[in-house]
Amino acid sequence: MMKLCDKSSEELHLMMLCDKSCEELHIMMKLCDKSSEELHLMMKLCVKSSEELHLMMKLCDKSSEELHLMMKLCDKSCEELHLMMKLCDKSSEELHLMMKLCDKSSEELHLMKL
């Protein structure tokens, strides 16, 4: 967790790591390489369960632009995240095309599942 030492107080508050388990801290460590803007975008990850964090970890490798596109994933349930995980392997252009999936209900996502 040494990279935390390079974070500002504001960024540390944003990361709310204090309430996370050891496992969750390991899962979220990639957040330490994110800019303040990216941390703001990803803050909803902090209220996710360990299982959900595992599902969403590929978001940490996305660019700031891609993070903006994918932020709606943070409001999805664990079940919906499982259905939408293929988005994480898509290019930025593909993400733009697929973003409407985020507005679909869980039932609709089941119907659209590849």
GIBELHU-V288978 format. One record per residue. N is the residue number from 0. RES is the residue in three letters. SS is DSSP state (2 for helix, 1 for strand, 0 for the rest). PSI is psi in degrees with one decimal (NA if undefined). Layout:
N,RES,SS,PSI + N,RES,SS,PSI
This chain:
0,MET,0,14.4 + 1,MET,2,-28.1 + 2,LYS,2,-20.3 + 3,LEU,2,-28.1 + 4,CYS,2,-21.6 + 5,ASP,2,1.3 + 6,LYS,0,149.2 + 7,SER,0,165.9 + 8,SER,2,-41.1 + 9,GLU,2,-44.7 + 10,GLU,2,-38.1 + 11,LEU,2,-39.8 + 12,HIS,2,-42.2 + 13,LEU,2,-32.6 + 14,MET,2,-18.6 + 15,MET,0,38.7 + 16,LEU,2,-19.0 + 17,CYS,2,-26.5 + 18,ASP,2,4.0 + 19,LYS,0,151.6 + 20,SER,0,169.3 + 21,CYS,2,-43.5 + 22,GLU,2,-44.8 + 23,GLU,2,-36.1 + 24,LEU,2,-42.4 + 25,HIS,2,-44.2 + 26,ILE,2,-36.3 + 27,MET,2,1.4 + 28,MET,2,-27.0 + 29,LYS,2,-21.6 + 30,LEU,2,-25.8 + 31,CYS,2,-19.5 + 32,ASP,2,4.4 + 33,LYS,0,152.3 + 34,SER,0,168.8 + 35,SER,2,-42.1 + 36,GLU,2,-45.3 + 37,GLU,2,-36.7 + 38,LEU,2,-41.0 + 39,HIS,2,-44.9 + 40,LEU,2,-32.9 + 41,MET,2,4.2 + 42,MET,2,-30.0 + 43,LYS,2,-19.3 + 44,LEU,2,-29.0 + 45,CYS,2,-22.5 + 46,VAL,2,8.6 + 47,LYS,0,153.6 + 48,SER,0,167.4 + 49,SER,2,-43.0 + 50,GLU,2,-44.7 + 51,GLU,2,-38.3 + 52,LEU,2,-41.4 + 53,HIS,2,-44.6 + 54,LEU,2,-33.3 + 55,MET,2,2.6 + 56,MET,2,-27.7 + 57,LYS,2,-20.8 + 58,LEU,2,-29.9 + 59,CYS,2,-18.9 + 60,ASP,2,5.4 + 61,LYS,0,154.3 + 62,SER,0,169.0 + 63,SER,2,-42.5 + 64,GLU,2,-44.6 + 65,GLU,2,-36.0 + 66,LEU,2,-41.7 + 67,HIS,2,-45.5 + 68,LEU,2,-33.2 + 69,MET,2,0.5 + 70,MET,2,-28.0 + 71,LYS,2,-20.3 + 72,LEU,2,-29.8 + 73,CYS,2,-20.7 + 74,ASP,2,1.1 + 75,LYS,0,152.5 + 76,SER,0,167.9 + 77,CYS,2,-43.1 + 78,GLU,2,-45.0 + 79,GLU,2,-36.9 + 80,LEU,2,-41.4 + 81,HIS,2,-44.1 + 82,LEU,2,-31.2 + 83,MET,2,3.4 + 84,MET,2,-24.1 + 85,LYS,2,-21.3 + 86,LEU,2,-30.7 + 87,CYS,2,-19.9 + 88,ASP,2,7.1 + 89,LYS,0,153.9 + 90,SER,0,168.9 + 91,SER,2,-43.5 + 92,GLU,2,-44.0 + 93,GLU,2,-36.3 + 94,LEU,2,-40.7 + 95,HIS,2,-45.7 + 96,LEU,2,-30.5 + 97,MET,2,-1.8 + 98,MET,2,-25.8 + 99,LYS,2,-20.7 + 100,LEU,2,-32.0 + 101,CYS,2,-21.0 + 102,ASP,2,0.8 + 103,LYS,0,149.5 + 104,SER,0,166.8 + 105,SER,2,-41.6 + 106,GLU,2,-44.2 + 107,GLU,2,-37.9 + 108,LEU,2,-40.0 + 109,HIS,2,-42.3 + 110,LEU,2,-31.0 + 111,MET,2,-3.0 + 112,LYS,0,135.0 + 113,LEU,0,NA
